[in-house]
């Protein structure tokens, strides 16, 4: 069994054939899929998708690109969703300086800190989004030593990986690790400690090599797994068992 630790199954691009997409995943050996919200509405949708299933699990939070909507009202609703038993993690949350129309650092930081504190209060892991924001992300998560969580869609190299591992974090690799140019990311995947490594798709984005340019879906997490097994010199079954055990431990599945 494999776990896709990050897929946005509520996204518009899945509206027409979501049941089939989930079938494809199960047929490919994907036993669990974590569905993280990006704002109040999608966090609610993630929880409703997960409710009553054994294989879908939700996370509730506010993505940095949505944090212009951070307000006392949104926090109140999100806090209720975060406390729902279907919600296995907080997020996705973090900092994103890539998109120029994102809110400024102060606004992103306030929203992220609130979620880091909710993760500690609720004793749930945090799913961290970090894009062009490594120094500030590291500074913020480093302020909370009791925090558990995962750096999702990790695209950086060994040095950055080690910094998060030293803070107790897990590292989740996506289809980016399969792209020919991304040598340093593969080197990070090779060196990540065995008890900290996870795999994900970040569907519908970032389809792995061979499916690039198309919609990504959870079944394709096996391509990520295959590449990571290759760079680490282990067989796929062993790699699947390792990432499966790590995800179950982190998310309490
Ligand atoms: Zn995401």
Boltz pocket constraint, residues with backbone or C-beta under 6 A from the ligand:
constraints:
  - pocket:
      binder: B
      contacts: [[A, 6], [A, 8], [A, 36], [A, 92], [A, 202]]
      max_distance: 6.0
